[in-house]
Amino acid sequence: MAAPSTTEPNSPQGDVLEAADLTRQLQAGAVALMPTDTLPALAALPAHAARIWTLKARPADKPLILMGADLEQLCEVLGTPWRPEWLALAERGWPGALTLVLPARGPWVNWLHPGGADLGLRIPACQPARELLRLTGPLATTSANPSGLPAATTVQEARRMFPAMPMLGPLPWPPAGGQASTVLAWRDSAAGGQGGWQLLRAGAVMPAGLHPDA
C-alpha cells in the first residue's frame, strides 16, 4: 500500500496521497476527496460511481457530474457529436465553475445518470484536480456532504464528514470559491428549431452575453 504523504501541522488526518498514489486507490474502486475551484468534491471512477450514491445516501434520481482535465478528455463521453454551440460555450467557460448538461447516451450516462439522457460535464479551474484527472481520466464527482446537509466548503469540513476517505495531497489545497458551479442545460426546441440553454442552477459564474431560460 502506498504510504501517506506528510501532512501539515493542524491539517486533517487520514490518508493524504499524492496524485499517482491516489490514482491507484481510485482504480481499485475507492471514493476520494479532491479539491476543485468551487467546493471540495467526492470523486470516483465512473464505473464505481454507485459507491458515491451509497456514501452520501443520495437519491438515485440525482445525477453526478463528470469532471475532466481538458476538453479532449470529454469529447468522447457523450456518444454523440458535439454541436458548435456546445463547443463554443465550453471553450468560453472552461476551465471554470460552469457545468454543461448535454444530451448523451451510452455507458457514461448509465454510470452517472442511470435512466437519463444527458450528462453534466465540467473542467475545474484547479491545477491539482486537473493533474489528478490527467492520470485517472474523467471522474464522477459531487459535493462532499451527506445528502440533505450543506456542502463542505473547506478540506477540514470535508474530512469531518468523511474521516476515513483518502484525499488528494499535498495540503493545503488551493483556496476554493465556496460556491457551487453554475449549471446550464442544452434543450432542443420542441418546434425543431435551434434549441438553447436553460439555467438549472445559478452559481459562481455566468458567461457574458448569455441569457438562458430560467
Secondary structure, 3 states (H helix, E strand, C coil): CCCCCCCCCCCCCCCEECHHHHHHHHHCCCCEEECCCCCCEEEECHHHCHHHHHHHCCCCCCCCEEECCCHHHHCCCCCCCCCHHHHHHHHHHCCCCEEEEEECCCHHHHHHCCCCCEEEEECCCCHHHHHHHHHHCCEEEEECCCCCCCCCCCHHHHHHHCCCCCEECCCCCCCCCCCCCEEEEEECCCCCCCCEEEEEECCCCCCCCCCCEC
